[in-house]
Amino acid sequence: MSRTDHTLILNLLNLPMIGRQRVRTLLSHLPENTNPFDLDMEELCQAPGIDIKPARAVLSCEDFNFGANEAGICMDKGYRLVSFWDPDYPVLLKKIYDPPIILYTRGRPLLAEEDAIAVVGTRTMTPYGRNTTQTIAGELSQYGLTVVSGLAGA
């Protein structure tokens, strides 16, 4: 399993006690092509930030289909998954505090030298907020500005 294995990352993110910081730390700590689901308690606890509770969550994982199902749904809807370790993960995004471990993208990848504006909002948006944001983002894109959105559910 590679660090760019989206199914593996989605399965880890689906576990209780395992958030994106722990996934990033765990996968960065392990040798490339090591599947954390194949490790024992002692091996998991050697990773920084992984103690007994998160290790137990990894060891007790029963739904290994979640990641494949989620990735399949994304593909069916025209989304592409990009992990923190993929070569086309945005370089500037890696530099923020706690960057997303996986991105759901649509459209072409953003070029490093390209002007762009990011739109980030609340998880529970009002209909007015959604419509206004979509209108503004649509108008900006018509002027040639690339719009990067954190509004995956919008």
N, C-alpha and C positions, 0 to 999 in steps of 0.2 A: 504494500500500500504506500502510495506516494503522498507527500504533503499537499499535493494539488488534487488529490482524490476527493471530489466534491461529495460523493456519497458518504465517505468516512467522516468528513467534517460535519455534514448535516446530521449524521447519526450521533456524533459526540454532542453537538449543540442541542439535540433533543433530550439529553439526559438531565435529570435534576442534579444540582450542585456543580454543573459544568457550564460555565459561561464562555464567552469568546476569549477572555483573558486566559482562562485555564486551558482552553483548546490551543491557543497560540503558544503558550508556555510549554505545554505537553508535547505538541508536535515539533516545536523548535528544539526541545531537549533530546528527543529520540533520534536515533540514527535514521537516515532516509530509508524509506521502504519498510519501516517497522510499523506494524499494526498494533495500536494500543489495546485493542480488544483481545489480542493474543498474549498479553503480558499477565504476570501474576501480581498480587498485592505489593510485594516488596519492590518489584521493578517499577510499578506505577508510582509508588511513593518516593522514588528517587528523583522524580521530576520536581523542580521548584514549584511550590504552591499546590501540590497534590498531596493531601494527607489521606487518612483512612476513609472519610466520608465520600469525597469525590472518586477515590479509587474504587470504593464499593459500588458506586453508581456505574462506573465503567464495567466492572466485573459482572454486574447484575443485568446488563443490557439484554433485552430479549427481542426488541423490535429492530432487527437489522434491515428490514425492508423500508423503513421510514425514509432514509436518505435517497434510495433509488426511486421511491414513489414521488418524493418532492422534486427530485431532479427531472423525472419524467413529466410531471405537471408543468414545470418551468419550460421545458423544451416544447411541449405541446402549445404553450401560450406564446412562444417566440422569445423567451428570455434565455440568456446565457449566464451561467454561473462563473464567477471569477474568484478564486481563493486568494488569500493574502500572499501565497507563494507563487501564484501564476505570474509569468513574465509581463502580462499586460495589466496587472494590478496597478492603479495609479500611484506613481512615486510620491507625490505630495500627500496623498491620503495616508500612506504608511507613516508619515511623520507626525500625525496628530496623536493626541493622547487616546489610547484605546480604539484604534481603527477597527472597522468591521472585519471580521475574519472571512466573510464571504459576501460577495456582491451579486445582486440579481440585476443583470444588465439587459438592455434592449437597444438596438441600433449599433452603430459602429463604435469601436473603442476610441477613447479620447487620446489625441496626440499630445505629447508633452508640451509642445510649443503653442498649442491652441488656446485662444482666449475662451474662457468658460465662466459660467456663473453657477453656483451650487444653490439648490433650493432644498431646504431642510425644514421639516415641520413636525407637528405633534402627531402622535399615534392615533389620537381620537379627534379627527378633524371635523368641523361642522360642514354642512353642505355649502354654505356661503364661502368658507375658507377654501374648500376644494375647488369650487368654480372660479374664484378669484385667482387662485394660484395657477390653475390650468390656463386661464386667459393670459396672465402675465407671462408665464413660461412660453406659451405658444407665440405671443407677440415677439418676445426676445429671440426665439429661434428663427422667426421669419426675417430678422435682421442679421442673420448669420452667426449669432452667438450660440455656442454650444451650451445647452442646459443640462446640468448634472443634477439629478433629483434624488433626494432621500425619501421620496413619496411613493415607495413601491406599491403600496396598496391603493393609491389614488386612481 
